[in-house]
Amino acid sequence: MDFSAFSSHAGPLLAVFAASFLQSITGFGLVMVAAPLLMFFYDPRLVVLLVVLLASCGNSAQTLMLRRTARWDIVKRMFVGSLCSQPVGYFIYHTFPSEGIKLLVSVVILVSLTAMQFSRWRFHQTPRGDFIAGFLAGTMATTTGMAGPVLILYFAAAGMTPATLRATTISFFFCCNVLAIGTFLVGGAAMGEALREVVFLLPALIAGIATGHIFFRYLPAARFRQILNAILYIVCLYTLYTSLGKLLR
C-alpha cells in the first residue's frame, strides 16, 4: 500500500487511534469520540458513514465472542424498533445540510455528556421500552452514526450484570450498524468513498485498541475520563460555534 496515502491521512489516523485508545482506557464509546474529531478532516455526511463502518468492524469480533452472554430477546425487540426507524433516520441524513448534521452530532454528544454526568433519570427496561429505545437508537445511528447515547441512558438502571449488559449492547450495536449500512446502500449514500477511507483508518483502530489494552492497568481510567469529557465539551462547543455561524450567514 502507498505510504504517501497514509501520510496524507495522518490527521484522521491520529483521530481514530486516539478515539480507540481512549475507549480501551475509559470504556467510552468509540463513535462518540471519533465523530467530532473526524469532522475536522471530512465532510459530516462522510463521517457518519465512516463511524458506522468503523464501529461495525470493532463490534463484529466482540459480538461473536459475547454472543452466549447477550440477552437476545432484548436485542431482537430493539432491532425491530431500529428497523422501523430507518426511513426517519435516512430522511434526516439525506435532507439536512452538512453543517446541520455537524450541528446535530455536536448537540447529541453535549446532551449525552450532560445527561450521563448530572441526570437522575432512570428508565425501567420493558418490552415496550426496548422497542422505543431501539427506534431512537436506530434513528440516531442512521442520522449521526451514534446509537450509544440512547442505550446508555435507557440501561442505566437495568437489572443486568455488567457482563450481560456489555454483551447485549455490543450485539445490538453490531446489528444496528449493519442495518444502517444496508439503509445507506439502498439510499445511494457514498459508501464506496467511505470504504476506501476505512481501509486507511482500520490500522489505527486496531493499534489504538491494542495499545489501550496494554496500558489499561497502568493508567488511571477515571482521570482519563475527566480529560476526555473536557476535550469533547471543547470540541463540540467549538463545532457548534462554527456551524451556527455558517448556517446563519
C-alpha positions in Angstrom: 0.0 0.0 0.0 1.2 3.5 -0.9 2.8 5.1 2.2 2.2 8.6 0.8 -1.5 7.8 1.1 -1.0 7.1 4.8 0.9 10.3 5.3 -1.9 12.3 3.7 -4.3 10.6 6.2 -2.1 11.5 9.2 -4.8 13.6 10.9 -7.7 11.1 10.6 -5.4 8.2 11.6 -4.4 10.1 14.8 -8.1 10.8 15.5 -9.1 7.2 15.1 -6.1 6.0 17.1 -6.9 8.5 19.9 -10.6 7.5 20.0 -10.0 3.7 20.1 -7.1 4.1 22.7 -9.3 6.3 24.9 -12.2 3.8 24.5 -9.9 1.0 25.7 -8.9 3.0 28.8 -12.2 4.6 29.8 -14.8 2.4 28.2 -16.2 5.5 26.4 -17.9 4.9 23.0 -15.6 4.9 20.1 -18.0 6.7 17.8 -18.8 9.4 20.4 -15.1 10.3 20.4 -14.2 9.7 16.8 -17.1 11.6 15.2 -16.3 15.1 16.3 -12.6 14.7 15.6 -13.1 13.3 12.1 -15.3 16.2 11.2 -12.2 18.4 11.2 -11.0 16.3 8.2 -14.1 15.1 6.4 -17.5 16.2 5.3 -20.0 15.4 8.1 -22.1 13.2 5.8 -19.0 11.0 5.1 -18.1 11.0 8.8 -21.4 9.4 9.6 -20.7 6.6 7.1 -17.1 6.2 8.4 -18.0 5.8 12.1 -20.8 3.3 11.3 -18.3 1.2 9.3 -15.5 1.5 11.9 -18.0 0.6 14.7 -19.2 -2.4 12.7 -15.6 -3.6 12.4 -14.9 -3.1 16.1 -18.1 -4.8 17.2 -18.2 -7.8 14.9 -15.5 -9.8 16.7 -16.8 -8.8 20.1 -20.3 -9.9 19.1 -19.0 -13.3 18.2 -17.2 -13.7 21.5 -20.0 -12.4 23.6 -23.0 -14.0 21.8 -23.7 -16.5 24.6 -23.9 -13.8 27.2 -26.1 -11.4 25.4 -29.9 -11.0 26.1 -31.0 -11.8 22.5 -34.7 -11.3 23.4 -33.9 -7.7 24.2 -31.7 -7.3 21.1 -34.5 -8.6 18.9 -37.0 -6.2 20.2 -34.6 -3.3 19.9 -33.7 -4.4 16.4 -37.3 -4.3 15.3 -37.6 -0.8 16.7 -34.4 0.1 14.8 -35.7 -1.4 11.6 -38.8 0.8 11.9 -36.7 3.9 12.4 -34.6 3.6 9.2 -36.9 5.8 7.0 -36.9 8.6 9.6 -33.1 8.4 10.2 -32.2 8.4 6.5 -34.7 11.2 5.7 -32.9 13.4 8.2 -29.4 12.3 6.9 -30.4 12.9 3.3 -32.2 16.3 3.7 -30.1 18.0 6.4 -27.2 20.2 5.1 -23.7 19.1 6.0 -23.4 21.8 8.6 -26.8 20.8 10.0 -25.5 17.2 10.5 -22.4 18.5 12.2 -24.5 20.7 14.5 -26.8 17.7 15.3 -23.8 15.4 16.1 -22.4 18.1 18.5 -25.8 18.6 20.2 -26.3 14.9 20.7 -22.8 14.5 22.2 -23.2 17.5 24.5 -26.7 16.4 25.7 -25.4 12.9 26.3 -22.4 14.0 28.2 -24.5 16.2 30.4 -27.2 13.6 31.0 -24.6 10.9 31.9 -22.9 13.2 34.4 -25.9 15.0 36.0 -29.2 13.4 35.1 -31.0 11.4 37.7 -33.5 9.9 35.1 -33.9 6.2 35.3 -35.9 4.1 32.8 -37.2 0.6 33.6 -36.4 -2.0 31.0 -39.6 -3.3 29.4 -40.5 -4.9 26.1 -42.2 -1.7 25.0 -39.2 0.3 26.2 -36.9 -2.0 24.3 -38.8 -1.1 21.1 -38.8 2.6 21.7 -35.0 2.6 22.7 -34.3 0.6 19.5 -36.3 3.1 17.4 -34.5 6.1 18.9 -31.1 4.4 18.7 -31.7 3.4 15.1 -32.7 6.9 14.2 -29.5 8.3 15.8 -27.3 5.6 14.1 -28.6 6.5 10.6 -28.6 10.2 11.2 -25.4 10.7 13.2 -23.7 7.3 13.4 -24.2 7.2 17.2 -26.6 4.7 18.7 -24.8 4.5 22.0 -26.1 7.6 24.0 -29.7 6.4 23.9 -28.8 3.0 25.3 -26.5 4.4 27.9 -29.5 6.3 29.4 -32.0 3.5 28.8 -29.9 0.8 30.5 -28.7 3.0 33.4 -31.0 1.2 35.8 -31.3 -2.1 34.1 -31.1 -5.1 36.3 -28.4 -6.9 34.3 -24.9 -7.9 35.3 -22.2 -5.8 33.8 -21.1 -8.7 31.5 -24.7 -9.2 30.3 -25.2 -5.5 29.7 -22.0 -5.2 27.8 -22.7 -8.2 25.6 -26.3 -7.1 24.9 -25.4 -3.5 24.0 -22.4 -4.6 21.8 -24.6 -7.2 20.0 -27.3 -4.6 19.3 -24.8 -2.0 18.1 -23.5 -4.5 15.6 -26.9 -5.4 14.3 -28.0 -1.8 14.2 -24.9 -0.7 12.4 -25.3 -3.5 9.8 -28.9 -2.4 9.3 -27.7 1.3 8.9 -25.1 0.2 6.3 -27.9 -1.5 4.3 -30.0 1.6 4.5 -27.2 3.8 3.3 -26.5 1.4 0.4 -30.2 1.3 -0.7 -30.4 5.1 -0.3 -27.4 5.6 -2.6 -25.0 7.1 0.0 -21.3 7.4 -0.8 -20.4 4.0 0.7 -17.6 3.4 -1.9 -15.7 6.5 -0.8 -16.3 5.6 2.8 -15.0 2.1 2.3 -11.8 3.5 0.7 -11.2 5.7 3.6 -11.9 3.0 6.2 -9.1 0.9 4.6 -6.6 3.5 5.7 -8.2 4.0 9.1 -8.5 0.4 10.2 -4.8 0.0 11.2 -5.2 3.0 13.6 -8.4 1.4 15.0 -6.6 -1.9 15.7 -3.5 -0.2 17.0 -5.5 2.1 19.4 -7.5 -0.8 20.9 -4.4 -3.0 21.3 -2.3 -0.1 22.9 -5.2 0.8 25.2 -5.4 -2.8 26.4 -1.7 -2.9 27.1 -1.7 0.3 29.1 -5.1 -0.1 30.8 -3.7 -1.5 34.1 -1.1 1.3 34.3 -3.3 4.4 33.6 -6.0 6.0 35.8 -9.2 5.4 33.9 -11.2 8.0 36.0 -8.7 10.7 35.3 -8.6 9.9 31.6 -12.5 10.0 31.5 -12.4 13.5 33.0 -9.9 14.7 30.5 -11.9 13.1 27.7 -15.1 14.8 28.8 -13.3 18.1 28.9 -11.9 17.6 25.3 -15.3 16.6 24.0 -17.0 19.6 25.5 -14.4 21.9 24.0 -14.6 20.3 20.5 -18.4 20.2 20.4 -18.8 23.8 21.6 -16.3 24.9 19.0 -18.2 22.9 16.4 -21.5 24.4 17.5 -20.0 27.9 17.2 -18.6 27.4 13.7 -21.6 25.5 12.4 -24.1 28.0 13.7 -22.0 30.8 12.2 -22.1 29.2 8.7 -25.8 28.3 8.9 -26.9 31.8 10.0 -24.9 33.6 7.2 
